[in-house]
Amino acid sequence: MAVTARSHAKINLGLAIGPPRADGFHSLVTVYQTLAAHDRVTVAALPAAQTSIRLSSNDARVPTDERNTAWKMVALALDHLGLAAEVSIHIDKQLPVQGGLGAGSANAVAALLALEAELGIAADPAQRPSWQAERLQLAARVGSDVPLFLVGGTILGLDRGQSVFPLPDQPSLCCLVATPAVGVSTPQAFRDWDALCAAGQESTAPSARLTPLPDDDRLGQLSRIYAGACSQAGFHPEVAARMDSSGVLPQRQSLAGPLVSALVRTGIGNDFERVVFAQHPFLAQIKRILVAQGTPEESLYASLSGSGSSLFGLYPGRKEAEAVAQRLRAVGVESLLTHTLPRQSYWEQVLLPTAG
């Protein structure tokens, strides 16, 4: 009997990029946040003498062969476990394809979770206590932002983004995701970032240099700000210093929770905006609409997600988000109204009940 799993989207609450490394990758510091918006991935699997995988989708843009992340994840898991099965995967696509929301990566994890349920993998953790760690390693082989979907909620991402650590969940907020019809190449965005870094390092004019230059110290500092802001022990000192005399953040910022407040007050954004907005000025215009500065609908925080092209704004309530969505429609931009999804809710919702 087939098993269906929800494949939730993510946004990046800030994203800092380090310089290119010898292995060709970049070190990152980011906080991922899962959203209620999702695709659906259905998996049917039967033990077999030899593994075969078939994949289909309602969206013609989704690869239906071994290029697909769900296909890769299932094939890796079966091979790692020494199992063979006939597997059928169907992806009901509702999220944007290649929009910076991690949709393909989430599809991979949803397929894995559905496969586990179908074949009874890890049903008894006592029989395979290392499976949780093993599947995180497998997920990282599929893609840098795949492992986050094995954690859910609010997550600190380090290294290439694949090294993930659960953070205390933030308050659930209305999230408006703008989905412009613009394609952004992540490899090209990284190349543009490298060129920007090189130009800043080579220039002798202080005004031309990146401020500050991306380095490991900067990433470490941002990691501490993120961790401090999310600490159950209290606010990060840079946030606490801006509290009023009663020790309480202004009401608007307290609605957002300590993490989003820290992002706003310390000016942490998404480094990709520096290169992506230069290539696609319309995306910068969309962000200004999402920010809605000086209006009753002003966002708590707004940013590009990943390398784009999707952008998002967080709002205290649905009324504010709907007003901004109307402004986006006026300039021809579609949007998706959802909300941030805490870890417990994420795991309660991932697997859909199987029909009797």
Sequence and secondary structure as in RCSB ss.txt:
>XXXX:A:sequence
MAVTARSHAKINLGLAIGPPRADGFHSLVTVYQTLAAHDRVTVAALPAAQTSIRLSSNDARVPTDERNTAWKMVA
LALDHLGLAAEVSIHIDKQLPVQGGLGAGSANAVAALLALEAELGIAADPAQRPSWQAERLQLAARVGSDVPLFL
VGGTILGLDRGQSVFPLPDQPSLCCLVATPAVGVSTPQAFRDWDALCAAGQESTAPSARLTPLPDDDRLGQLSRI
YAGACSQAGFHPEVAARMDSSGVLPQRQSLAGPLVSALVRTGIGNDFERVVFAQHPFLAQIKRILVAQGTPEESL
YASLSGSGSSLFGLYPGRKEAEAVAQRLRAVGVESLLTHTLPRQSYWEQVLLPTAG
>XXXX:A:secstr
  EEEEEEEEEEEEEEEEEE TTS EEEEEEEEEEEEEEEEEEEEEE SS EEEEEESSTTS  STTSHHHHHHH
HHHHHHT  EEEEEEEE  S TTSSS HHHHHHHHHHHHHHHHHTTTSSTTT TTHHHHHHHHHHHH TTSGGGG
T SEEEEETTTTEEEE       EEEEE  S    HHHHHHHHHHHHHHHHH  SGGGS SS   HHHHHHHHHH
HHHHH TT   HHHHTTS TTS   HHHHHHHHHHHHHHHHT  BTTHHHHHHH HHHHHHHHHHH TTSTT  S
EEEE TTSS EEEEESSHHHHHHHHHHHHHTT  EEEEEB  HHHHHHHSB     
